[in-house]
Amino acid sequence: GDSKALTRGGFWTQAFDAALTLAVSDEEAAMSVEYDVDELGDPEEDRATAAMRLLDVVGSRAPQKLIFGVLTQRLPALVGNSPKDGNTPAAELAAACVAMRAAAVVVPNCLKAMDKAAPQLAQGFAACAAPPNPEPLRVFALDALASLCSALAGDAALRSGEAVRGIALNAAVGALGDASPAMQKRGCVALEFALELFEDAEEELGPSAPAILAGLSQCVVQTYALSAAAVLIDVLGSSFISSDSCQALLASVSSIMEITDPEHFQKRCAATNTAGSIIAALGKDAQLSVVKPLADRALLGLQIDDPELREATYIFFWKIINVFEGEIVAAYGLQLLPVIVESINREDGAIVDSSGKEVDEVDLNAEPEAFDGKDPLEGLQFSVRTSYLDEKAAAVSCAGVMAEATCSEEFSTACVALGFGQAQVAQIRELFDQALEGISNLHEYFHEDVRASALLAEAKFAMSSKGVLFKKTSAEKQFDEELVGRCFDQCLDTMETEEEKEVFNVACEALGVLLDKLPGIQEVVMKRLERLTVAIISVLSGNAAVDLAMNGLFGEEDPGSDDEDRDDGVADAITDLLAVLAKALGPAFAPSFMRILLPLSQRYCRPSSATSEKAAVLGSLADSIPHLDSPSANTTSITSTIAPSAIPLALAAAADTSDPTLQRNASYLLGVLFHHSPPTSPAWAHLRAAVSVLQSL
């Protein structure tokens, strides 16, 4: 009951060490490749099972540095150790397997603590994933490597991704050629996460693409291979088109998308997703003869009652609409939107019995005799069907990009080419209205992915009200002011009350969509600017529902950590929003900007702040300042007010060689500050120092 007590003393250290020790006690269970924490036996009868549960709980809850210390004490026996073979004692092999399992669970929770050690850990995991080590150890080592890559890809503040990605890529590709399906499966998963570290580094990845595709083509676990291929194509983009494997892969996914056997639906889902990635990589150069057959096959998948296939279909259309915009919406909207509306409104929960089997709805109003005197709810519980939840999130996102695409010139042109009359236009408008109504009901949904998708989709609907398809409130308005205002208010509600950082970030992004895409929105924003300013300041000051420092158990800060604040992208979300506000509102935003600036710098420009957070603030300042100064001679220059404190900060950041992005943003800010400072500004006292720093770069 006292969460703070659990962070004192050696509780976590002892618990984790005990879990590791107990897990090793059952050698057979420790080395079981098919082990799954969600399908465990009775803990009272299986000590190793109970211990693995404890590993999972402690590894995901304990303070970073404490748990990392215990893990690194165990891992040196593995990292750089001699390979294990058939003569290795079972107890030693079991200990190695458990340590790798523990690493896979713990690493995501040790982001800051393990950053500098990440390359060494990756080398150790890769060594354990290579022959002649026994398969159980190799499987768990690949899991740990995938977990490490996932953690690095998910946090921009971490710096080790570049050093780790090559190690992980080679280990994953090596596993693809293994004869064991279990190794191939883990290799594909590790490959997906390794590829995410190559984002914006496709030139480095390009030479390895043929070997990766060749390895994937040999895998017997086709579903996982196709998923990895989709990520590879997403990273390579248009450069994938020049590879010899493009046409062969296209033919393969086209064939798999015709599968009707339910046992192979997962493979069809992966193929549908990969087909969308191929079309996106081809871009507008893709021939209609390529796109239409794939789109038709994807649409046919909606006739099959399978939530995962519907999800894959929505993702497919989401990808190709981002390329062809309104042309696809006009061609497929009338067929696609009714199913999307069903998915948005579908119940994704079920009543299940103690065995997990779904039961029919219970009539609570029936006479007691109907239940033989028993409680009608005894042994029953509500269960969420994850596949339906994922389907709902994908449907919402697809509806949003479809609405956005109706603003494009291609949509109007395609409607004319298809011979759309008033009846078809009215029908598609009605379907969009139904989708929007369903999306508007999801803002209180229990899962954060759906709430986030609903926010961004509603913003795209609001933005699309400037297009030809939707009605304006009056002829003078450029968009539906009521809808835009309602969407803006929902984003503000979210910023004030949302606890999940991911959803808060999307609320900022949704506001950015409205501000950037809707000319004439200034009046809507100014009515709500004070509320927005207070919401941002509350978050930066730590007085909002969203908590910027949740690392330990139940949000307790990691004791003894020098960098306990991990905001998971909130810095980027807020600074991006500030720059868009400055551009949209101009000098009218200056008073609010100055009020926000102090808590912003206090939160993200401290010596202990991550360099990525400092870079976000400096970049936002540089983007905002040119729009804030009033042309009036009677007004104090915003630049002159900011420069005395901002220039020393920018000078220090420009000299920080640990982060090129920080140096680039700092240099940019210096240029902006001097360019916009009047001749009498104190900024010019720093000119010599600024020139010296810039020359050193």
C-alpha positions in Angstrom: 0.0 0.0 0.0 3.0 2.4 0.4 4.6 2.7 -3.0 7.3 5.0 -1.6 8.4 2.3 0.9 9.1 0.0 -2.1 11.7 2.4 -3.5 13.7 2.6 -0.3 16.4 0.2 0.9 17.2 -2.8 -1.1 13.7 -4.0 -1.8 13.9 -3.9 -5.6 17.5 -5.2 -5.7 16.6 -8.2 -3.6 13.4 -8.9 -5.4 15.0 -8.9 -8.8 18.0 -11.0 -7.7 15.6 -13.5 -6.1 13.6 -13.7 -9.3 16.7 -14.4 -11.3 17.8 -17.1 -8.9 14.4 -18.8 -8.7 13.9 -18.7 -12.4 17.1 -20.7 -12.9 16.0 -23.3 -10.4 13.9 -25.1 -13.0 16.4 -25.7 -15.8 13.8 -27.2 -18.2 11.4 -24.3 -17.8 14.2 -21.8 -18.1 15.3 -23.1 -21.5 11.8 -23.6 -23.0 11.7 -21.7 -26.3 7.9 -21.7 -26.2 7.7 -20.0 -22.9 5.0 -17.3 -22.8 4.2 -15.2 -19.7 0.6 -15.0 -20.7 0.1 -18.7 -20.8 1.7 -19.9 -17.5 0.9 -22.7 -15.2 -0.1 -22.6 -11.6 2.5 -20.6 -9.7 2.0 -22.7 -6.6 3.1 -25.8 -8.5 5.8 -24.2 -10.7 8.4 -22.2 -8.9 10.1 -21.1 -12.1 6.8 -19.9 -13.5 6.2 -17.8 -10.5 9.7 -16.4 -10.7 9.3 -15.5 -14.4 6.1 -13.6 -13.4 8.2 -11.8 -10.8 10.9 -11.0 -13.4 8.3 -9.5 -15.7 6.7 -7.3 -12.9 9.9 -6.2 -11.3 11.7 -5.6 -14.5 8.9 -3.3 -15.8 8.3 -1.4 -12.5 11.6 -1.0 -10.7 13.7 2.2 -10.7 16.0 2.3 -13.6 19.5 2.5 -12.0 18.7 0.0 -9.2 17.5 -2.7 -11.6 20.1 -2.0 -14.2 22.8 -2.5 -11.6 21.6 -6.0 -10.8 21.3 -6.9 -14.4 24.8 -5.8 -15.3 26.1 -7.9 -12.4 24.6 -10.9 -14.0 25.4 -10.1 -17.7 29.2 -10.0 -17.5 29.2 -13.8 -17.3 27.5 -13.8 -20.8 29.1 -10.8 -22.6 32.3 -11.8 -24.1 32.1 -15.3 -22.5 33.2 -18.3 -24.5 30.4 -19.9 -26.6 28.3 -22.6 -25.1 27.8 -26.0 -26.7 26.4 -29.4 -26.0 28.9 -29.9 -23.2 27.8 -26.8 -21.3 26.2 -27.8 -17.9 22.5 -27.4 -17.9 22.6 -25.1 -14.9 25.0 -22.7 -16.7 22.9 -22.7 -19.8 19.7 -22.1 -17.9 21.3 -19.2 -16.1 22.3 -17.6 -19.4 18.8 -18.1 -20.8 17.2 -16.5 -17.8 19.6 -13.5 -17.9 18.7 -12.9 -21.6 15.0 -13.1 -20.8 15.5 -10.7 -17.9 17.4 -8.3 -20.3 14.5 -8.4 -22.8 12.1 -7.3 -20.0 14.4 -4.9 -18.2 16.1 -3.0 -21.0 13.1 -0.9 -22.0 12.8 0.4 -18.4 16.5 1.3 -18.2 16.6 3.7 -21.1 18.7 6.5 -19.6 20.8 4.2 -17.4 21.7 1.8 -20.2 22.3 4.3 -23.1 26.1 4.4 -22.9 26.3 0.6 -22.3 24.0 -0.2 -25.2 26.8 -1.0 -27.8 28.5 -3.4 -25.4 25.1 -5.0 -24.5 24.3 -5.3 -28.2 27.7 -7.0 -28.9 27.0 -9.4 -26.0 23.5 -10.2 -27.2 24.7 -10.7 -30.8 27.5 -13.1 -29.6 24.9 -15.1 -27.7 22.6 -15.2 -30.8 25.3 -16.7 -33.0 26.3 -20.4 -33.5 27.4 -22.7 -31.9 25.4 -21.5 -28.9 22.3 -23.7 -28.3 19.0 -22.6 -29.8 17.3 -21.6 -26.6 20.1 -19.1 -25.7 20.1 -17.8 -29.3 16.4 -17.2 -29.3 16.4 -15.3 -26.1 19.4 -13.3 -27.1 17.6 -12.2 -30.3 14.6 -11.2 -28.0 16.9 -9.1 -25.9 18.5 -7.5 -29.0 15.0 -6.7 -30.4 14.1 -5.1 -27.0 17.2 -3.0 -27.0 16.6 -1.7 -30.5 13.0 -1.0 -29.7 14.0 1.0 -26.6 16.5 3.1 -28.6 14.2 3.7 -31.5 11.4 4.9 -29.2 13.4 7.6 -27.4 15.1 10.4 -29.3 17.1 11.4 -26.2 19.2 8.2 -26.5 22.3 8.5 -28.5 23.4 4.8 -29.0 21.1 3.8 -31.8 23.7 4.6 -34.6 26.3 2.4 -32.9 23.8 -0.5 -32.2 21.9 -0.7 -35.5 24.6 -2.4 -37.5 25.3 -5.0 -34.9 21.6 -5.8 -34.6 21.1 -5.9 -38.3 23.9 -8.4 -38.9 22.7 -10.6 -36.0 19.1 -10.6 -37.3 20.0 -11.3 -40.9 22.2 -14.1 -39.7 19.2 -15.7 -38.0 17.1 -15.6 -41.2 19.2 -18.3 -42.8 18.9 -20.6 -39.8 17.1 -23.9 -40.4 15.0 -23.4 -37.2 11.6 -21.7 -37.6 11.9 -20.3 -34.1 15.2 -18.6 -35.0 13.8 -17.3 -38.2 10.8 -15.8 -36.4 13.0 -14.1 -33.8 15.3 -12.9 -36.5 12.4 -11.3 -38.4 11.2 -9.5 -35.2 14.7 -8.3 -34.3 15.2 -7.2 -37.9 12.0 -5.0 -37.7 13.3 -3.2 -34.7 16.8 -2.9 -36.0 15.5 -1.3 -39.3 13.6 1.4 -37.3 17.1 2.6 -36.2 17.9 3.3 -39.8 15.2 5.9 -40.2 16.8 8.9 -42.1 19.8 6.6 -42.8 18.5 4.8 -45.9 21.8 5.4 -47.8 23.6 3.4 -45.1 21.0 0.6 -45.3 20.8 0.4 -49.1 23.8 -1.8 -49.7 22.5 -4.4 -47.3 19.0 -4.5 -48.8 19.6 -7.3 -51.3 21.0 -9.6 -48.6 18.1 -8.8 -46.3 15.5 -9.5 -49.0 17.3 -12.7 -50.0 17.2 -13.8 -46.4 13.5 -13.0 -46.0 12.6 -14.8 -49.2 14.1 -18.0 -47.7 12.1 -17.9 -44.5 9.5 -20.5 -43.9 7.8 -18.1 -41.4 6.3 -16.0 -44.2 4.1 -13.9 -42.0 7.0 -12.5 -40.0 9.1 -12.2 -43.1 6.5 -10.1 -44.9 6.1 -7.8 -41.8 9.9 -7.2 -41.8 9.8 -6.6 -45.5 7.2 -3.9 -45.1 9.4 -2.1 -42.5 12.4 -2.4 -44.8 10.4 -0.8 -47.7 9.1 1.9 -45.5 12.7 2.8 -44.5 14.2 2.6 -48.0 11.3 4.4 -49.7 11.8 5.0 -53.4 15.3 3.5 -53.4 13.7 0.1 -52.9 12.1 0.3 -56.3 15.5 0.0 -58.0 16.2 -3.3 -56.4 15.8 -6.6 -58.4 13.5 -8.0 -55.7 10.8 -5.4 -56.1 8.8 -7.1 -58.9 9.2 -10.6 -57.3 8.0 -9.4 -53.9 5.1 -7.6 -55.6 4.0 -10.8 -57.4 4.3 -12.7 -54.2 2.2 -10.4 -52.0 -0.4 -10.1 -54.8 -0.8 -13.9 -54.8 -1.0 -14.2 -51.0 -3.7 -11.5 -50.9 -6.0 -14.0 -52.6 -5.8 -16.5 -49.7 -9.2 -17.5 -48.3 -8.1 -20.2 -45.9 -8.7 -18.8 -42.3 -5.6 -20.6 -41.1 -3.5 -18.4 -43.3 -5.2 -15.0 -42.7 -2.3 -13.7 -40.7 -0.1 -14.2 -43.8 -2.7 -12.4 -45.9 -2.7 -9.5 -43.4 1.1 -9.2 -43.6 0.9 -9.3 -47.4 -1.7 -6.6 -47.5 0.4 -4.3 -45.3 3.5 -5.0 -47.4 1.5 -4.2 -50.6 0.6 -0.8 -49.2 4.3 -0.2 -48.4 5.3 -1.1 -52.0 2.8 1.3 -53.5 3.9 4.1 -51.1 7.5 3.5 -52.2 6.5 3.6 -55.9 4.8 6.9 -55.2 2.8 8.6 -57.9 4.9 6.8 -60.5 3.0 3.6 -59.7 1.0 2.5 -62.7 -2.8 2.1 -62.3 -2.3 -1.5 -63.6 -0.3 -2.2 -60.4 -2.4 -0.2 -57.9 -5.9 -1.2 -58.9 -5.5 -5.0 -58.6 -3.9 -4.7 -55.2 -6.6 -2.2 -54.0 -9.3 -4.5 -55.3 -7.9 -7.5 -53.5 -7.5 -5.5 -50.3 -11.2 -4.4 -50.5 -12.3 -8.0 -51.0 -10.7 -8.8 -47.7 -13.4 -6.7 -46.0 -15.9 -9.3 -47.0 -14.2 -11.7 -44.7 -15.3 -11.4 -41.0 -11.8 -11.1 -39.6 -10.7 -8.1 -37.5 -7.0 -8.4 -38.2 -7.7 -8.5 -41.9 -9.9 -5.4 -41.7 -7.1 -3.7 -39.7 -4.6 -4.6 -42.4 -6.9 -3.3 -45.1 -7.4 0.0 -43.4 -3.6 0.4 -43.1 -3.2 -0.5 -46.8 -5.6 2.2 -47.9 -4.2 4.7 -45.4 -0.8 4.2 -47.0 -1.9 4.6 -50.6 -4.2 7.5 -49.9 -1.2 9.3 -48.6 0.2 8.9 -52.1 -2.8 9.3 -54.4 -5.0 11.4 -52.1 -8.5 12.1 -53.3 -8.3 9.8 -56.3 -8.4 6.7 -54.1 -11.2 8.2 -51.9 -13.4 8.8 -54.9 -12.8 5.4 -56.4 -13.2 3.3 -53.2 -14.9 5.6 -50.6 -18.5 4.4 -51.1 -17.3 0.8 -50.6 -14.8 1.4 -47.8 -16.6 3.9 -45.6 -19.6 1.7 -44.6 -17.2 -0.9 -43.2 -15.1 1.7 -41.5 -18.2 3.1 -39.8 -19.0 -0.4 -38.5 -15.5 -0.8 -37.2 -15.6 2.5 -35.4 -18.9 1.7 -33.7 -18.3 -2.0 -33.0 -18.2 -3.2 -29.4 -14.7 -4.7 -28.8 -15.4 -6.3 -25.4 -17.0 -9.7 -24.6 -18.3 -11.6 -21.6 -16.1 -14.7 -21.0 -16.3 -17.6 -18.5 -13.4 -18.8 -16.3 -11.9 -20.7 -19.2 -11.9 -17.6 -21.4 -14.7 -18.8 -23.7 -17.1 -16.2 -24.9 -20.6 -16.6 -23.7 -23.9 -15.2 -24.8 -25.3 -12.0 -23.2 -26.6 -12.7 -19.7 -30.2 -11.7 -19.0 -29.9 -10.0 -15.6 -33.6 -9.4 -15.5 -34.5 -13.1 -15.6 -36.2 -14.8 -12.7 -33.8 -16.2 -10.0 -35.2 -19.7 -10.7 -33.6 -19.5 -14.2 -30.1 -19.5 -12.6 -30.9 -22.2 -10.0 -30.4 -19.7 -7.2 -26.8 -18.9 -8.3 -25.3 -15.5 -9.1 -25.8 -15.0 -12.9 -22.4 -13.3 -13.0 -20.5 -15.9 -11.1 -17.3 -16.9 -12.9 -17.9 -14.4 -15.7 -15.8 -11.4 -16.5 -15.5 -8.7 -19.2 -12.6 -9.2 -21.6 -11.3 -6.8 -24.3 -10.6 -8.3 -27.7 -7.3 -6.7 -28.7 -7.8 -7.4 -32.4 -11.1 -5.4 -32.4 -9.3 -2.6 -30.5 -6.5 -2.5 -33.1 -9.1 -2.6 -35.9 -11.0 0.4 -34.4 -7.8 2.5 -34.1 -6.9 1.7 -37.8 -10.4 2.5 -39.0 -10.3 5.9 -37.2 -7.0 6.8 -38.7 -8.1 5.7 -42.2 -11.3 7.7 -42.0 -9.1 10.8 -41.0 -6.8 10.6 -44.0 -9.8 9.9 -46.3 -11.5 13.1 -45.1 -8.3 15.1 -45.5 -7.9 13.8 -49.1 -11.3 15.2 -50.1 -9.7 18.7 -50.0 -7.3 17.7 -52.8 -7.8 18.7 -56.4 -7.5 15.0 -57.4 -10.7 14.2 -55.5 -12.8 16.7 -57.4 -11.3 15.6 -60.7 -11.8 11.9 -59.9 -15.5 12.5 -59.0 -16.1 14.2 -62.3 -14.3 11.4 -64.2 -16.4 8.8 -62.3 -19.6 10.5 -63.2 -20.6 11.3 -59.6 -24.0 13.0 -59.5 -25.7 14.7 -56.5 -26.9 11.3 -55.2 -23.3 9.9 -54.9 -21.9 13.1 -53.4 -24.7 13.1 -50.8 -24.1 9.4 -50.0 -20.4 9.8 -49.4 -21.0 13.0 -47.4 -23.5 11.1 -45.2 -21.0 8.3 -44.7 -18.3 10.8 -43.6 -20.8 12.3 -41.2 -21.5 8.9 -39.7 -17.8 8.3 -39.3 -17.2 11.6 -37.6 -20.1 11.0 -35.2 -18.6 7.7 -34.2 -15.1 9.2 -33.8 -16.5 12.0 -31.6 -17.7 9.3 -29.2 -14.3 7.8 -28.7 -12.6 10.7 -26.7 -13.3 8.9 -23.4 -12.3 5.5 -24.7 -10.4 3.4 -22.3 -7.3 2.7 -24.5 -4.9 5.5 -25.3 -4.2 4.4 -28.9 -7.9 4.9 -29.8 -8.1 8.2 -28.0 -5.1 9.5 -29.8 -6.3 8.3 -33.2 -9.7 9.9 -32.6 -8.1 13.3 -31.8 -6.0 13.4 -34.9 -8.7 12.1 -37.2 -11.2 14.7 -35.9 -8.7 17.4 -36.6 -8.4 16.1 -40.2 -12.2 16.1 -40.5 -12.2 19.7 -39.3 -9.5 20.7 -41.7 -11.3 19.0 -44.5 -14.3 21.2 -44.0 -12.6 23.8 -46.2 -13.0 21.3 -49.1 -15.7 20.9 -51.7 -17.5 18.0 -50.0 -18.5 19.5 -46.7 -20.9 22.3 -45.9 -19.7 25.6 -44.4 -21.8 27.5 -41.8 -22.1 30.4 -44.2 -20.9 31.5 -47.6 -18.3 33.9 -46.0 -16.6 31.2 -43.9 -13.7 29.2 -45.4 -14.5 26.2 -43.2 -17.0 24.8 -40.7 -16.2 27.1 -37.7 -18.4 25.1 -35.4 -16.6 21.8 -36.1 -13.2 23.4 -35.9 -14.1 25.1 -32.6 -15.4 21.8 -31.2 -12.2 20.0 -32.3 -10.0 22.7 -30.7 -12.0 22.5 -27.5 -11.5 18.7 -27.4 -7.8 19.1 -27.8 -7.7 21.6 -24.9 -9.8 19.2 -22.8 -7.2 16.5 -23.5 -4.3 18.7 -22.7 -5.9 19.6 -19.3 -7.1 16.2 -18.2 -5.1 13.5 -20.1 -2.6 11.4 -18.1 -1.0 9.5 -21.1 1.8 11.4 -22.7 1.2 9.8 -26.1 -2.4 11.2 -26.2 -1.2 14.6 -24.9 1.4 14.7 -27.7 -1.3 13.9 -30.3 -3.5 16.7 -29.0 -0.7 19.1 -29.7 -0.2 17.6 -33.1 -3.9 17.9 -33.9 -3.9 21.6 -33.0 -0.9 22.0 -35.3 -2.9 20.4 -38.1 -5.7 23.0 -37.7 -3.3 25.9 -37.3 -1.2 25.0 -40.3 -3.9 23.9 -42.7 -6.7 26.3 -42.1 -6.3 29.9 -43.4 -8.5 32.3 -41.4 -8.4 30.3 -38.2 -7.0 33.2 -36.1 -10.4 34.2 -34.8 -11.1 30.7 -33.5 -7.7 30.5 -31.8 -7.8 33.9 -30.2 -11.0 33.0 -28.4 -9.2 30.1 -26.7 -5.6 31.4 -26.5 -5.7 32.2 -22.8 -6.9 28.7 -22.0 -4.3 27.2 -24.3 -1.5 29.2 -22.7 -2.5 28.2 -19.2 -2.7 24.5 -20.3 0.8 24.6 -21.7 2.2 26.4 -18.6 0.5 23.9 -16.3 2.1 20.9 -18.1 5.6 22.5 -18.0 5.2 23.4 -14.4 4.2 19.9 -13.4 0.7 20.9 -12.4 -1.2 19.1 -15.1 -2.7 15.6 -15.3 0.1 14.4 -17.6 3.2 13.5 -15.5 6.5 14.2 -17.2 8.5 12.1 -14.7 7.1 8.6 -14.4 9.9 6.1 -14.1 9.5 4.2 -10.9 6.5 2.3 -9.5 3.2 4.1 -9.9 5.0 7.2 -11.2 7.6 7.5 -8.4 10.8 9.2 -9.6 13.9 7.0 -9.8 15.7 7.7 -6.6 19.3 8.9 -7.1 18.9 9.4 -10.8 20.5 12.5 -12.4 18.0 12.5 -15.2 14.8 11.3 -13.8 12.6 13.4 -16.1 11.6 11.4 -19.3 8.9 13.2 -21.2 8.5 10.8 -24.1 8.2 13.4 -26.8 6.3 16.1 -24.8 9.1 18.6 -25.4 8.9 18.1 -29.2 5.1 18.3 -29.1 5.0 21.5 -27.2 7.9 23.2 -29.0 6.4 22.3 -32.4 3.0 23.7 -31.4 4.6 27.0 -30.2 6.3 27.4 -33.6 3.0 26.8 -35.5 1.2 29.2 -33.2 3.7 31.9 -33.8 3.4 31.5 -37.5 -0.4 31.5 -37.5 -1.0 34.3 -35.0 2.1 36.5 -35.5 2.7 39.3 -32.9 -0.7 38.5 -31.3 0.9 35.4 -29.9 3.9 37.3 -28.4 2.5 37.9 -24.9 1.5 34.3 -24.5 4.9 33.1 -25.9 6.8 35.2 -23.3 4.7 33.7 -20.5 5.4 30.2 -21.7 9.2 30.8 -22.3 10.3 30.8 -18.7 8.7 27.5 -17.6 9.7 26.0 -20.9 13.4 26.9 -20.4 13.2 25.8 -16.7 11.9 22.4 -17.7 14.1 21.6 -20.8 17.2 23.8 -20.6 18.7 22.7 -17.4 22.2 21.2 -17.3 20.7 17.8 -16.7 18.2 18.1 -19.6 18.6 15.8 -22.5 20.3 17.3 -25.5 17.3 16.4 -27.7 15.1 18.5 -25.4 17.4 21.5 -25.5 17.6 21.2 -29.3 13.8 21.2 -29.5 13.6 24.4 -27.5 16.3 26.2 -29.4 14.8 25.1 -32.8 11.3 26.4 -31.7 12.8 29.7 -30.6 14.5 30.1 -34.0 11.3 29.2 -35.8 9.1 31.5 -33.7 11.0 34.7 -33.3 10.7 35.9 -36.9 6.9 36.0 -36.6 6.6 37.6 -33.1 8.0 41.1 -33.5 5.5 43.8 -34.2 6.3 46.3 -37.0 5.2 49.1 -34.7 8.1 51.3 -33.5 6.3 51.9 -30.2 6.5 48.2 -29.2 9.5 46.7 -27.4 11.2 44.1 -29.7 10.6 40.5 -28.6 14.0 39.6 -30.0 15.7 42.3 -27.8 13.9 40.9 -24.8 14.8 37.3 -25.5 18.4 37.7 -26.8 20.2 38.5 -23.5 19.3 35.1 -22.0 19.0 33.1 -25.2 22.4 33.9 -26.8 24.5 32.5 -23.9 22.3 29.4 -24.0 22.8 29.1 -27.8 26.6 29.6 -27.5 26.9 26.8 -24.9 24.8 24.5 -27.0 26.7 25.3 -30.3 29.9 24.3 -28.5 28.4 20.9 -27.3 30.0 18.3 -29.6 27.9 15.5 -28.2 24.8 16.2 -30.4 25.0 17.6 -34.0 21.3 18.4 -33.9 21.7 20.6 -30.9 24.7 22.4 -32.5 22.7 22.9 -35.7 19.7 24.3 -33.9 21.9 26.5 -31.7 23.7 27.9 -34.7 20.4 28.6 -36.5 19.1 30.4 -33.4 22.2 32.6 -33.2 21.7 33.7 -36.8 18.0 34.5 -36.2 18.7 36.4 -33.0 21.4 38.7 -34.6 19.4 39.1 -37.8 16.3 40.4 -35.9 18.1 42.4 -33.2 18.1 46.2 -33.7 21.5 48.0 -33.6 21.0 49.1 -30.0 20.3 45.6 -28.7 22.5 44.1 -26.0 22.8 41.1 -28.3 25.6 42.7 -30.2 27.9 42.5 -27.2 28.0 38.7 -27.8 29.0 39.1 -31.5 32.7 38.2 -31.1 31.9 35.1 -29.1 29.2 34.0 -31.5 31.5 34.4 -34.5 34.2 32.4 -32.7 31.9 29.5 -32.0 30.5 29.4 -35.5 34.0 29.5 -37.0 34.9 26.5 -34.8 32.1 24.5 -36.4 
